[in-house]
């Protein structure tokens, strides 16, 4: 699969982005700070969220995957045992484990730059296991290639979720296609 290009910098969400997010997840955004990555179709596919929601509840998922097509494809990978295989490889491959630990440290540093969540882990099972590919893919798309090796690997296994066009209409005028 051709990997979608990294977004060079996060952007402030527009009204169209918020409408797309509402359609993608079926609810209004919570803790939305920025668009961390855009799908080649132009819609957000990863958003950056605040470490705490408006009510103060910790929300350690800094990079939240919103595209339902990408999420569905990732769910298929998870159902096919990819997370188990990756976790087993972490235990037997010291180089992979070191790179994954560095990804964990990158994730924490990015979250801590917004607000420190003392005592909370990063996300996705980092640094010792793979618990959620959605988080790892979100981190890889937001940070760019080479930061999260298992997120990059999962992206390479995905179909081109954007190939059929936008998953939702950008202005919030219709349902998921």
C-alpha positions as CSV (number, residue, x, y, z in Angstrom):
1,X,0.0,0.0,0.0
2,X,1.1,3.5,-0.6
3,X,1.3,5.2,2.7
4,X,-0.6,8.5,3.0
5,X,1.8,11.4,3.2
6,X,2.5,12.8,6.6
7,X,1.0,16.1,7.5
8,X,4.0,18.4,8.3
9,X,2.2,20.2,11.1
10,X,-1.0,20.0,13.1
11,X,-3.7,22.4,12.0
12,X,-6.6,24.0,13.8
13,X,-9.9,22.3,13.1
14,X,-12.3,24.1,10.8
15,X,-16.1,23.9,11.0
16,X,-16.0,21.4,8.1
17,X,-13.4,19.3,10.1
18,X,-15.7,19.2,13.1
19,X,-18.7,18.3,11.0
20,X,-16.7,15.4,9.4
21,X,-15.5,14.3,12.8
22,X,-19.1,14.2,14.0
23,X,-20.1,12.0,11.1
24,X,-17.1,9.8,11.4
25,X,-17.6,8.9,15.0
26,X,-21.3,9.7,15.4
27,X,-20.8,12.1,18.2
28,X,-19.3,15.6,18.8
29,X,-15.6,15.8,19.5
30,X,-14.3,15.7,23.0
31,X,-11.1,17.3,23.9
32,X,-10.3,18.2,20.3
33,X,-7.2,20.3,20.0
34,X,-6.0,20.0,16.4
35,X,-6.1,17.9,13.3
36,X,-3.0,15.8,13.5
37,X,-3.2,14.1,10.1
38,X,-5.5,14.5,7.1
39,X,-6.5,11.7,4.8
40,X,-5.5,12.2,1.2
41,X,-9.2,12.9,0.6
42,X,-8.8,16.0,2.8
43,X,-10.9,15.0,5.8
44,X,-9.2,14.5,9.2
45,X,-8.3,10.9,9.9
46,X,-6.3,11.5,13.1
47,X,-7.1,14.2,15.7
48,X,-5.0,15.4,18.6
49,X,-6.9,15.4,21.8
50,X,-6.3,17.1,25.2
51,X,-4.8,14.8,27.9
52,X,-7.8,15.7,30.0
53,X,-11.4,16.1,28.8
54,X,-13.4,19.2,29.7
55,X,-14.6,17.6,33.0
56,X,-11.0,16.8,34.0
57,X,-11.2,13.1,33.2
58,X,-7.8,11.9,32.0
59,X,-7.8,10.9,28.3
60,X,-4.4,9.5,27.4
61,X,-5.2,8.8,23.8
62,X,-3.4,11.9,22.3
63,X,-3.8,10.7,18.7
64,X,-7.3,9.5,18.0
65,X,-8.0,7.8,14.7
66,X,-11.4,9.1,13.3
67,X,-11.7,7.6,9.8
68,X,-14.2,4.7,9.9
69,X,-12.7,3.0,6.9
70,X,-9.2,3.0,8.4
71,X,-10.6,2.0,11.8
72,X,-12.5,-0.9,10.2
73,X,-9.4,-2.1,8.3
74,X,-7.4,-1.9,11.5
75,X,-10.0,-3.9,13.3
76,X,-9.6,-6.6,10.7
77,X,-5.9,-6.7,11.3
78,X,-6.5,-7.0,15.1
79,X,-9.0,-9.8,14.5
80,X,-6.5,-11.7,12.4
81,X,-4.0,-11.8,15.3
82,X,-1.5,-9.1,14.2
83,X,-1.3,-7.6,17.7
84,X,-0.4,-11.0,19.2
85,X,2.3,-11.6,16.6
86,X,3.7,-8.1,17.1
87,X,3.8,-8.6,20.9
88,X,5.6,-11.9,20.5
89,X,8.2,-10.2,18.3
90,X,8.7,-7.5,20.9
91,X,9.8,-10.3,23.3
92,X,12.2,-11.9,20.9
93,X,13.6,-8.9,18.9
94,X,15.7,-6.5,21.1
95,X,16.0,-3.9,18.2
96,X,12.3,-3.8,17.6
97,X,11.7,-3.6,21.4
98,X,14.1,-0.6,21.6
99,X,12.5,1.2,18.7
100,X,9.0,0.6,20.2
101,X,10.2,1.9,23.6
102,X,11.5,5.0,21.7
103,X,8.0,5.3,20.1
104,X,6.5,5.2,23.6
105,X,8.8,7.9,24.8
106,X,7.9,10.0,21.8
107,X,4.2,9.6,22.5
108,X,4.7,10.5,26.2
109,X,6.8,13.6,25.3
110,X,4.2,14.8,22.8
111,X,1.4,14.3,25.3
112,X,3.4,15.9,28.2
113,X,4.1,18.9,26.0
114,X,0.4,19.6,26.2
115,X,-0.2,18.5,29.8
116,X,1.5,15.9,32.0
117,X,-0.7,13.0,33.0
118,X,1.4,11.8,36.0
119,X,1.2,8.0,36.4
120,X,-0.7,7.3,33.1
121,X,0.8,5.1,30.5
122,X,1.2,6.1,26.9
123,X,-1.4,4.3,24.8
124,X,-1.8,1.2,22.7
125,X,0.1,-1.0,25.1
126,X,3.4,0.8,24.6
127,X,6.1,0.1,25.6
128,X,5.8,-3.6,26.3
129,X,2.9,-5.0,24.3
130,X,0.6,-4.2,21.5
131,X,-2.9,-3.6,22.8
132,X,-4.5,-1.3,20.2
133,X,-3.4,-0.9,16.6
134,X,-5.7,2.1,16.2
135,X,-3.5,4.1,18.6
136,X,-0.3,3.0,17.0
137,X,-1.5,3.9,13.5
138,X,-2.8,7.3,14.7
139,X,0.6,8.0,16.3
140,X,2.4,6.9,13.1
141,X,0.3,9.1,10.9
142,X,0.6,12.1,13.2
143,X,4.3,11.7,13.9
144,X,5.3,10.6,10.4
145,X,7.2,7.4,9.3
146,X,10.1,6.1,11.3
147,X,8.8,7.1,14.8
148,X,6.6,4.1,15.7
149,X,7.8,0.9,14.0
150,X,4.7,-1.1,14.7
151,X,2.4,1.7,13.7
152,X,4.3,2.0,10.4
153,X,4.1,-1.8,10.0
154,X,0.3,-1.8,10.5
155,X,-0.1,1.1,8.0
156,X,1.8,-1.0,5.4
157,X,-0.7,-3.8,6.0
158,X,-3.7,-1.7,5.4
159,X,-5.6,-1.2,2.2
160,X,-5.8,2.3,0.7
161,X,-8.8,3.4,2.8
162,X,-9.0,6.7,1.0
163,X,-9.1,5.2,-2.5
164,X,-12.9,5.3,-2.8
165,X,-13.0,8.9,-1.9
166,X,-14.1,10.6,1.4
167,X,-15.6,8.4,4.1
168,X,-18.0,11.3,4.9
169,X,-19.0,14.4,3.1
170,X,-16.7,17.2,4.3
171,X,-19.5,19.7,5.0
172,X,-21.6,17.2,7.0
173,X,-24.3,17.0,4.4
174,X,-24.6,13.2,4.2
175,X,-23.9,9.9,5.8
176,X,-20.8,7.7,5.6
177,X,-20.5,6.3,2.1
